[in-house]
Amino acid sequence: MSIIERAVGRIASTLTPNSRGPESAAASMEGPRERGTRNLIEESIDRIEASFDRPGKRPSRMQIEDDGPATVVGSQQGDVDIGRLKEMGAVTPDSGRSKVAEEYRLIKRPLLANAFGHGGAERVRNGNLIMVTSSLPGEGKTFTAINLAISMATELEHTVLLVDADVSKSTVMRYLGLNAKRGLIDVLQNPDLPLSDVLIKTNIAKLTVLPAGDSISHATELLASSSMKHFVRDIASRYPDRIIIFDSPPLLSTSEASVLATYMGQVVFVVEAERTPQDAITDALAHLADCEHIGLVLNKVASGGSGGDYGYGYGYGGYGEYAPEQ
């Protein structure tokens, strides 16, 4: 029995309300068109769908128009603390065939297929815009976003922009060991500020980071503004080979994540195994009612191996996607 098949059998028991499990990042996934009799998303969310009271009409998803490519290079250089990432158990450029590196290779493959039409997959509109979020704080969304960004940056044909969009509680820069005073918020507030002035070109080849910038009280309104619309349209079309990953706030903590979701082509939804209450998942997914491409990462899963080993228990909920009723 494959790890995917074992994972499908375990998913229902891991999503138990208010129970806690061991903490270790884990992620794996099916290929973009591997289904089986019933894929993970369908099984894990059947109960959730049955309990949905459909929300009112939410903002329609953004149509990102292509104004043609432009050229910009980050004027700042920053060295990611690779040693710190290794201590955290994160993906690094030299991870090789480590367990975590293999897990995120499985996670990224359907995302790239959706974004660029690889392997005969149908290309998703705005598929290169990917939001990583969760229901609640502490489930591992930032860890997932960073790992995913670094893993994608090892691709031969793609570059990655990691956007710290958790503007109220930014942690991306601290995890990476980078420093910056200005970022996304500053660009949105000041149309005369060149994007190149706040981008950080890192020592990881093909990885650029956009910090969050200063926290402000009206972040939701700013993210819903025409400035944000133009910004997203610009970065989505700037480079044809680029993936943009947004580390978003948790869906149930602020209203900002729901606004960000309207711009995205794909959403990676992180769930902490044996801890996230099922009703929290239900409520959070209701905020993504208009998102057509949602993948599930079940994080911090015990693999059941000897010595308290954690890993492939199940990470990614296969891009056999959860599609809310329209």
C-alpha positions as CSV (number, residue, x, y, z in Angstrom):
1,M,0.0,0.0,0.0
2,S,1.4,3.4,-1.0
3,I,2.0,6.3,1.3
4,I,-0.8,8.1,-0.5
5,E,-3.3,5.3,0.1
6,R,-2.3,5.0,3.8
7,A,-2.7,8.7,4.2
8,V,-6.2,8.7,2.8
9,G,-7.1,6.1,5.3
10,R,-5.7,8.2,8.2
11,I,-7.0,11.6,7.4
12,A,-10.4,11.3,9.1
13,S,-8.9,10.3,12.4
14,T,-6.3,13.1,12.4
15,L,-8.9,15.9,12.1
16,T,-10.3,15.4,15.6
17,P,-11.5,18.5,17.5
18,N,-9.3,19.9,20.2
19,S,-6.8,17.0,20.4
20,R,-3.1,17.6,20.2
21,G,-0.5,15.7,18.3
22,P,3.3,15.8,18.0
23,E,4.8,18.7,16.2
24,S,6.8,18.1,13.1
25,A,6.3,19.4,9.6
26,A,5.2,16.9,7.1
27,A,3.9,17.1,3.6
28,S,3.3,14.7,0.7
29,M,0.8,14.5,-2.1
30,E,-0.8,12.9,-5.0
31,G,0.0,14.0,-8.6
32,P,-2.3,16.6,-10.2
33,R,-4.5,13.9,-11.8
34,E,-4.1,10.9,-9.5
35,R,-7.5,10.3,-8.1
36,G,-8.1,6.7,-7.0
37,T,-11.6,5.8,-5.9
38,R,-11.9,8.9,-3.8
39,N,-9.2,11.4,-3.4
40,L,-8.0,12.9,-0.1
41,I,-9.8,16.2,-0.5
42,E,-13.1,14.5,-1.1
43,E,-12.9,12.2,1.8
44,S,-11.6,14.7,4.3
45,I,-14.1,17.4,3.4
46,D,-17.3,15.3,2.9
47,R,-18.3,15.9,6.4
48,I,-17.4,19.6,6.1
49,E,-19.5,20.1,3.0
50,A,-22.5,18.4,4.6
51,S,-22.4,21.0,7.5
52,F,-21.9,24.1,5.3
53,D,-24.4,26.8,5.5
54,R,-23.5,28.5,2.2
55,P,-22.2,32.1,2.9
56,G,-23.5,35.1,1.1
57,K,-22.1,36.2,-2.1
58,R,-18.4,37.0,-1.6
59,P,-16.2,39.3,-3.7
60,S,-15.7,37.7,-7.1
61,R,-12.2,36.5,-7.9
62,M,-10.0,38.9,-9.6
63,Q,-9.4,38.7,-13.3
64,I,-5.7,39.5,-13.7
65,E,-5.1,41.2,-17.1
66,D,-1.8,40.8,-18.8
67,D,-0.3,44.2,-19.6
68,G,2.8,42.6,-21.0
69,P,6.2,41.9,-19.3
70,A,8.3,44.6,-17.6
71,T,11.8,44.5,-16.1
72,V,12.7,45.0,-12.5
73,V,15.5,43.7,-10.4
74,G,15.6,43.9,-6.6
75,S,18.1,46.6,-5.5
76,Q,18.7,45.0,-2.1
77,Q,20.7,41.9,-1.4
78,G,20.1,39.7,1.6
79,D,21.6,36.4,2.8
80,V,19.1,33.9,4.0
81,D,20.3,32.1,7.1
82,I,20.7,28.6,5.7
83,G,22.0,27.2,9.0
84,R,18.8,28.5,10.8
85,L,16.6,26.9,8.2
86,K,18.4,23.5,8.7
87,E,17.9,23.8,12.5
88,M,14.2,24.3,11.8
89,G,14.0,21.2,9.6
90,A,13.2,23.3,6.6
91,V,14.0,22.8,3.0
92,T,17.4,24.3,1.9
93,P,19.0,24.5,-1.5
94,D,21.3,21.6,-0.5
95,S,18.6,19.4,1.0
96,G,19.1,16.8,-1.8
97,R,16.8,13.8,-1.2
98,S,16.0,14.5,2.5
99,K,12.6,13.6,3.7
100,V,11.3,17.2,3.9
101,A,12.8,18.0,0.4
102,E,11.0,15.0,-1.1
103,E,7.7,16.0,0.6
104,Y,7.8,19.5,-0.9
105,R,8.7,18.1,-4.3
106,L,5.4,16.2,-4.2
107,I,3.6,19.3,-3.0
108,K,4.9,21.7,-5.6
109,R,4.4,19.5,-8.7
110,P,0.6,19.9,-9.2
111,L,0.9,23.6,-8.3
112,L,3.4,24.1,-11.1
113,A,1.3,22.0,-13.4
114,N,-1.7,24.2,-12.8
115,A,0.3,27.4,-13.1
116,F,2.1,26.5,-16.4
117,G,0.2,23.6,-17.9
118,H,3.0,21.1,-17.4
119,G,2.4,17.5,-18.3
120,G,-0.7,18.2,-20.3
121,A,-2.5,19.7,-17.3
122,E,-5.0,22.5,-18.1
123,R,-3.5,25.9,-17.2
124,V,-5.3,27.6,-14.3
125,R,-6.1,31.3,-14.7
126,N,-3.8,33.3,-12.4
127,G,-2.3,29.9,-11.4
128,N,1.1,31.5,-10.7
129,L,-0.5,33.4,-7.8
130,I,-0.5,31.0,-4.8
131,M,-1.7,31.9,-1.3
132,V,-0.7,29.8,1.7
133,T,-3.1,30.1,4.6
134,S,-4.7,28.2,7.5
135,S,-7.7,28.4,9.8
136,L,-5.8,29.5,12.9
137,P,-2.4,30.8,14.0
138,G,0.3,28.3,14.7
139,E,-0.6,25.6,12.2
140,G,2.5,26.0,10.1
141,K,1.4,28.1,7.2
142,T,4.6,30.3,7.2
143,F,6.8,27.2,7.5
144,T,4.9,25.7,4.5
145,A,5.2,28.9,2.4
146,I,8.9,29.2,3.0
147,N,9.5,25.5,2.2
148,L,7.4,25.7,-0.9
149,A,9.2,28.8,-2.1
150,I,12.7,27.4,-1.6
151,S,11.7,24.1,-3.2
152,M,10.2,25.9,-6.2
153,A,13.3,28.0,-6.5
154,T,15.3,24.9,-7.2
155,E,13.3,24.4,-10.4
156,L,15.4,24.9,-13.5
157,E,12.8,26.8,-15.5
158,H,11.1,28.9,-12.8
159,T,11.8,31.8,-10.4
160,V,10.0,32.6,-7.2
161,L,8.8,35.7,-5.5
162,L,7.8,35.1,-1.8
163,V,5.5,37.8,-0.6
164,D,5.1,38.3,3.2
165,A,1.4,39.3,3.1
166,D,0.7,38.5,6.8
167,V,1.0,42.3,7.3
168,S,-0.3,42.2,10.9
169,K,2.0,39.5,12.2
170,S,4.9,39.1,9.9
171,T,7.3,36.3,10.6
172,V,8.8,35.4,7.2
173,M,11.8,37.8,7.6
174,R,12.6,36.5,11.0
175,Y,12.6,32.9,9.9
176,L,14.8,33.7,6.9
177,G,17.2,35.8,9.0
178,L,16.6,38.9,6.8
179,N,16.1,42.5,7.7
180,A,14.0,45.2,6.0
181,K,12.1,48.3,6.9
182,R,9.9,48.7,3.9
183,G,7.8,46.2,1.9
184,L,4.3,45.5,0.5
185,I,2.5,48.0,2.6
186,D,4.9,50.8,1.6
187,V,4.5,50.0,-2.1
188,L,0.7,50.1,-1.8
189,Q,0.7,53.3,0.1
190,N,3.2,55.1,-2.0
191,P,2.7,54.8,-5.8
192,D,6.0,56.6,-6.4
193,L,8.0,54.0,-4.5
194,P,9.6,51.6,-7.1
195,L,9.0,47.9,-6.3
196,S,12.6,47.2,-7.0
197,D,13.5,49.4,-4.0
198,V,11.9,47.0,-1.5
199,L,12.5,43.6,-3.2
200,I,15.3,41.5,-1.6
201,K,17.4,39.3,-3.9
202,T,18.5,36.5,-1.7
203,N,21.6,34.2,-1.8
204,I,19.2,31.4,-2.8
205,A,19.3,31.3,-6.6
206,K,16.0,32.3,-8.2
207,L,14.4,33.4,-4.8
208,T,13.3,37.0,-4.2
209,V,11.5,38.2,-1.1
210,L,9.0,41.0,-0.7
211,P,8.7,41.9,3.0
212,A,5.4,43.0,4.6
213,G,6.5,46.5,5.6
214,D,5.0,48.5,8.4
215,S,1.9,47.2,10.1
216,I,-1.1,49.5,9.7
217,S,-4.6,49.5,11.2
218,H,-6.5,49.6,7.8
219,A,-4.6,46.8,6.1
220,T,-7.8,45.1,4.9
221,E,-8.9,48.2,3.1
222,L,-5.5,48.7,1.5
223,L,-5.4,45.1,0.3
224,A,-8.8,45.6,-1.3
225,S,-7.8,48.8,-3.0
226,S,-7.1,49.5,-6.6
227,S,-3.4,49.9,-5.7
228,M,-3.3,46.2,-4.7
229,K,-5.2,45.2,-7.8
230,H,-2.6,47.0,-10.0
231,F,0.2,45.5,-7.9
232,V,-1.0,41.9,-8.3
233,R,-1.6,42.4,-12.0
234,D,1.9,43.7,-12.4
235,I,3.7,40.9,-10.6
236,A,1.5,38.2,-12.1
237,S,2.5,39.2,-15.7
238,R,6.0,40.6,-15.1
239,Y,7.9,37.4,-15.7
240,P,6.4,34.5,-17.6
241,D,8.4,31.9,-15.6
242,R,7.7,33.3,-12.1
243,I,5.7,31.8,-9.3
244,I,4.4,34.2,-6.6
245,I,3.7,32.7,-3.2
246,F,1.8,34.8,-0.6
247,D,2.2,34.0,3.1
248,S,-1.3,35.0,4.1
249,P,-2.8,35.7,7.6
250,P,-5.0,32.9,9.0
251,L,-8.5,33.0,7.6
252,L,-10.2,33.2,11.0
253,S,-7.9,35.7,12.6
254,T,-8.3,38.7,10.3
255,S,-10.4,39.7,7.3
256,E,-7.2,40.3,5.2
257,A,-6.9,36.7,4.1
258,S,-10.4,36.6,2.6
259,V,-9.5,39.7,0.5
260,L,-6.2,38.2,-0.6
261,A,-7.9,35.1,-1.8
262,T,-9.9,37.0,-4.4
263,Y,-6.7,37.6,-6.3
264,M,-5.3,34.1,-6.2
265,G,-5.4,31.3,-8.8
266,Q,-4.5,28.6,-6.2
267,V,-4.8,28.3,-2.4
268,V,-2.7,26.0,-0.2
269,F,-4.7,25.4,3.0
270,V,-2.7,24.2,6.0
271,V,-4.3,22.1,8.7
272,E,-2.4,21.0,11.9
273,A,-3.0,17.3,12.4
274,E,-4.8,16.3,15.6
275,R,-5.2,19.8,16.7
276,T,-7.3,22.0,14.3
277,P,-11.0,21.8,15.3
278,Q,-13.2,20.5,12.5
279,D,-15.6,23.5,12.9
280,A,-12.6,25.8,12.4
281,I,-11.9,24.1,9.1
282,T,-15.5,24.4,8.1
283,D,-15.6,28.1,8.9
284,A,-12.3,28.8,7.2
285,L,-13.2,27.0,4.0
286,A,-16.4,29.1,3.8
287,H,-14.2,32.2,3.3
288,L,-12.7,30.5,0.2
289,A,-16.1,29.8,-1.4
290,D,-15.1,31.4,-4.6
291,C,-11.7,29.7,-4.9
292,E,-11.7,26.9,-7.5
293,H,-8.3,25.4,-6.8
294,I,-7.7,24.6,-3.1
295,G,-5.1,22.0,-1.9
296,L,-4.8,20.7,1.6
297,V,-1.6,20.3,3.5
298,L,-2.0,18.2,6.7
299,N,1.0,19.4,8.8
300,K,2.8,18.0,11.8
301,V,1.7,14.4,11.2
302,A,3.4,11.5,13.1
303,S,4.6,9.0,10.6
304,G,4.3,6.1,13.0
305,G,7.9,5.2,12.5
306,S,10.2,4.1,15.3
307,G,12.0,6.6,17.5
308,G,9.3,9.2,17.3
309,D,10.0,9.9,13.7
310,Y,7.7,12.3,11.9
311,G,7.3,12.9,8.3
312,Y,5.3,11.3,5.6
313,G,2.2,10.6,7.8
314,Y,0.5,12.8,5.4
315,G,1.1,16.2,4.2
316,Y,-0.5,17.4,1.1
317,G,-4.1,16.7,0.4
318,G,-3.6,15.9,-3.2
319,Y,-4.7,18.3,-5.9
320,G,-7.8,16.3,-6.3
321,E,-9.2,19.6,-5.4
322,Y,-11.9,20.7,-3.0
323,A,-14.4,22.7,-5.1
324,P,-17.1,24.5,-3.1
325,E,-20.6,24.7,-4.5
326,Q,-21.2,27.6,-6.8
